[in-house]
């Protein structure tokens, strides 16, 4: 009886190990270029992005730049994740989230792993 119990424990451990190994998803690099149009938005000192998956987080801003002062804020982020979508919101002046009381934006990655994401600040398509 003891030998059968050990055999079942070994078989159970092998099955559990295979199950865990099969749950690990392969990651892929996703390059995203952001273009956020803030024309007409008042009192803008900065525009940032926050999101649900690294390298973004909901607790820290990833600042975008407006180097030519045309009110279009740009920046690039490379994600290394197994998912094809990430939730994001843009932030004005470090702490003013866009789209209050509306769902987060869903950023869907292009199949070619080079996404250009163009939006108007505080406007959901």
N, C-alpha and C positions, 0 to 999 in steps of 0.2 A: 504494500500500500504506500509506503514512504517513497519508493522509487517512482511510482506513477505521479505522486504529488509533485516531486521535483521536476519530472518531465513536463508537466503542465505549467509549472512556474517558468521554466526555460522557454517553452513555446509561447507563453503569454508575453514574456519579456521581449522575444524576437518580434512578435506581431506589433507590440507597442512601439518598439524602436523603428520598425518600418513605417508605421503610421506617422510618427513624429517626423521622420526624415522626408516623407512625401508631402508634408505640410509646409515645408520651407519653400518659399517662392523665389525664383530667380529675379534679381534686380536688373534694371537697365537705366542707362543715363538718359535723362530727358532734359534737353536744353530749351529754356523758355525765355523769350524776349518780351518784356512788358512795354506797352505804349498806353499811358493813361492820360486822356484828354481832360484837363481841368480848366479849360477856357470857360469864363463866366462864373466860376466858383470864387466866392469872395474870401478875402483874407487868408490866402494860401501861403504858408511859409515852407511847407514840405508835404510830400505825398510818399507814403510807404505802403508796403504790402505785408499782411500777416496771413498765416494759413495753418492747415491741419497736419501737415507732414514736413519733416526736416528736408531742407535746411530752414524752412519757415516754422514759426510757432505762433500761437495766439498771444503770447506774452511779450514778444519782442518785435520791433519794427525792422523791416528790411527796406531801407530808404532807396527811393528812386531819384533820379537826377533830371533837372531841366537845365542843361548846360547852355542852350541857346535862347533861354527866356521866352519860349513860345507857348508856355503853359501845357506842354506835353511832356510828361514825366516818363523816363525810360530807365530800364535796367535789365540785367540778365541774371538768371539763376539756373543752376544745373541741379536737378533732382536725381538721386540714384535710388529708385524705389521700384517695387514690383507692380505698382498700380498704374492705371491709365487716367486717373482723375484725382484732383486735390481740391479741397475747399479753401477759398480765399476771401478776404475783404481788403479793401484799400482804406488807408487811414490818413486823414488830414491833420497836419500840425501835431503829430506824435500820439494823439489820443482821441481824435474824433472819427469814429468809424462811420463809413458810408452805409447807406441802405438800412437805416435803423428800422427795427421791427420787420425786416424782410430776411429771407433765407440768405445764406452765404452764396457767393458765386461758385460755380463748378467749373474749374479749369480742366478741360479735356485735352490730353496730349495728342499731338499729331502722330500718325503711324511712323513717319520718318524721323521721329525723335527730335525735331527742330520746330518748336511751336512759336508762333507770333501771336500774342494776345493783345488785341486792341479794343479798348473800352473807353466810355465816357464816365468820369468819376460820378458816383452817386446816381447812376442811371442803369437800371436793369433792362437788358434787351428783351 
